[in-house]
Amino acid sequence: MAVSTVAMVASAAEAVAESNARLFLGNWAGYVVKGDFREVSATWVQPEIQCLNPGVLQRIVPWVGLNGATTFDGNVALPLMQTGVESICASDAAVYAALPGLQIENVAADLAYADPRLAGAVMHGGGMVANGLGAATDGLCAVGALGAMCQTEQYIDGWWEGYPEPPYSYDDVALSAGDTMHSVVSWDGQSYTMTLQNRSRGWTRTTVVPSTAPARTAEIVLEGHLDAALPGFAPVAFTEIEIDGRPLAAYDAQMYGIAATNRVLAPGPVDGSSFVIG
């Protein structure tokens, strides 16, 4: 699939939103709930994106998942089982600029089980490298120094992942901006089941991964690349959100936001079983 990474939120900085709610900053924007769970699900319309910075890999990835965040005891719940849709802007220049940072982030994934906090620090370092090289490359693109290498193309990809293992694409299906997507991740004590459904095109893909590791956190988020620019996009509404059959509003959900280089992205308030990001 197109380049996709997940930053360990254990390393995310914390800030206070204007609403006086605590906002955890990283590369997720949305809500995270801690506890003991069996299933999380949500629906959204995949947004159209605008490529604003040709020297930078720009991506937004709506997904739902179980695990991946810090639990009540301070540990990071793994594996992070997730499924969603990635929309990405990529030029040749942006890909080359991102490679060193992505290689560092792959090292972080290898450390995820042994030392999650070190993995988070390494992941953050990889993001900083990618950010610095991307900014320099974007400046060269702006003055025309790299020519056709700065020509940006858009890609859209349905996928699932069991982080720290790499993501896997559903290459046999079609999707596009404007499609209504529905995602479910569940755990039955013996395995995780990840289901991605395109209601607009009538297809469903399901992946089952054996695991007895319990589900300690649940996420409904829109992901961006760590410490990088976000593409332009219309607000995304997550609807039909359920965690173990209850609406998101029934839980004490934590607010996550993205401090991108071109904007700060945070979710709006929870309204029953929905919220909006944009």
N, C-alpha and C positions, 0 to 999 in steps of 0.2 A: 504494500500500500504506500501511499505518500508518507513522508516522514511524520511520525507521531511519537511524542514522548509524554510521560506523566511525571511531574515533579512530586517528590515526597513532601507532603504538606507539613511534616514535622519540622521542616526548616523555614516555613513561611513566617514572615514578619507579622506582627499584630499591630493594628491601628484602631482608632475609634471613628466610626462613621458619624456624619453630621446628625444622624438620628439618635446618637448616643448608644447605639447597638455596637457591640464589638465586631470588628471586621477583620478577618484573617486574610492577609494578602499573600498571594502566590500566583499560580497560573490557572486557578479555577474561579469562576464566578457563579454563585448559586448558593445552595443550602446543603449542609451536612448534618446528619442526626447520629448521635451515639446511643448504643444500647445493644440489644440482642435481637437480630432480625432474621426473617425468612424470605422476604420479597420486597422489591421496590420497583415501581413502574411509573412511566410518564409519557405524555404525548406532546409533540411540538411540530411546527411547520419549519422545514429547513430553509434558512434565509438565503437570499441572494447576497453575494459579497462584492465589494469594490476594492480593487487592488490599488492601494495608496502609496506604498513604498516599494518600488521594484527591486531594491537591493536587499530586501529582508523577506524571509519566509514568513508569510502572514497566514494565520489559520484560526478558525473557530470550530469547535467540536462539541455540539450538544450530546450528552450521554447521561445514562443512569448507571449506578453501580453499587456494589457491596464491598466494604473494606477500602483501605487506602488512606484513611485519615487517622489521627491520633485518638486513642480510646480514653476512657475515664482513668485508666491506670498509667497513662502517659506513654504507652507503647503504640507503635503503628500497626494497624490491623492489615495483615497480608494473607493471601494474595488479594490484590484489587481486581475484582471481576467486573467487567464493564462492557457495554455495547452502545454504539451510537453512530453518528455520521460526521465525517470530517470534510470541511470545505477549506481549500487552501489556495493561496496565490504563490506561484513559484516562478522565478526566472533562473537561467543558468548561473547568473552572478550571485543570486541569493542562495542557491544550493551550495555553491563552492564556499561562500562566506560562512554558511551554517555548519559545514562538516566538522571543523575542529570542536565546536561546542557540542555537537551531537555525539561525537566520540567520547567526550568526557561524560556526557549523560548516560551513555551505555555502561561506562565504568560504574556509575552510581547505581544502575540497575543490578549489577553484579554484587554490590555491597548491601542490597536492600534487606536481606534476611540476617546477615551477619551483624550489621551495625546500621540500623535505619537512620540514626541521626547523622552519622558520618555520610551516609548516602545522600541525605538531604543537603548537607553542606557541599558535597561534590556536585550534586545536581545544580545547586544555585551557582556554583562557580562556572559550570558549563554554560548556564544561561548568560552569565556576564560576558564570557568569551564570545558567545554567539551575538550578543547585543552589540559589543564593541566592533566586531568585524562587520556585522550587518549595517551598523550606522556608517562606517567608513565606506562600505560598498555602495550604500544608498546615496551617499554624497557624490561618489564617482558617477553613478547612474544619472544623478540630477544634472550634471554638467556634460553628459554625453560621452564621457571618457571610455565607457565600456561597450558602446554601440549596441548591437543586436543582443548581446548577452543580458541586457536589462529588459528584454521583451518578456512580459509576464503572461503566464497562462494559468487558468483556473482548473482545479480538479475537485471532484466530489466522490466520496468513498464511504460505503458502509463497512463496518468492521466490528470486531470484538477483541478483547485483550484480557489476559490474566497476569497483570503486572506483578513481579518484574520480568516475566516472559514477554517477548515481543508481540506486537499486534498482528492480527490476521485480517485480511480483506475478504469481503464477499465480492469476488470479481465477476461472478456469473449473473449479477443483477444490475438493472438500470435504475438510476435515481437522478433527481435534479432539484435545484432550488424551487421551492413552492410545494414540494411533496410533503404530505402529512405522515410523520413517522411516529411509531409507538415502540417503546423499548421496555423490556422486563428482564430483571435479573433475580433469580431465586436460588435458595439453598435448602436442601432437604436433609442435611446431616451427613450425606455421603457424596454429594456432587453439587456443583453450581450449573444452572441452566441459564443461558443468555439468549434472549429472543429479540430480534429486530424485525419489525413489520413496517412495510410501506403501504399505508392504506390507500394512497392515491393510485398505485400501480398494481396492488393486489398480490404482493409477494411477502413471504415470511421466511426468515432464516433462523435456525436454532442450533446452538452449540452447547454440548454438555461436557463439563470438565470434572473428573473425579477429584474430590477434596473433602477432608473431614475438618478443615480449619473453619471455625465458626465465623459468622458474619457479625461483626461488632460495630460497623458504621454503615450508613446508607447515604448515597449522594445523588443529587439532581443538579447537574452543573453544565456550564458552557466553558470549555477549556480553550485557552490560548497558549501560544508558545511562550515559555518562560522568559521574562525580561525582554520581550520583543514587541514590535509594533503590531497592532491589531488591524485587520482589514476593516473597511467600512461595511456596515450591515444594518438592516432594519431591526428594531427590537424583536426579541424572541420570547414568545410566551410558552412556558411549560404549563400544561393543563393535565387534568385527570391524574394528578400525582397521588399515589397510594403507597404507603409503607405498611406492610402486614395488614392490608385491608382498611387502613385508616388514612384520612387526608393529612397532608403535610402540617396543617394548622394544629393538629392534635399533638404535635411534638415540640419540644424545645430545640428548634433547629438553629444551628450556627451559620452565620452569614460569611460567605467567602467572596473575595473580590480579586481582580487582576490589576496590578499597577503596571500597565503597559507603558512603553516609551512614548506613545502618542495619546494616551487617555487612561483614566481610571474607570474600570468597569465593575459595577456592583449590582446586585439584584434589587428589585423593588420589594415591597412588603409582601408577605404571604397572604393570600386571599383564599382561605379554605383549602382547595386542592390545586392552587395555581399561583404563579408569580411571573413577572416579566423582567427580562434583562435587556438593556439597550441604552 
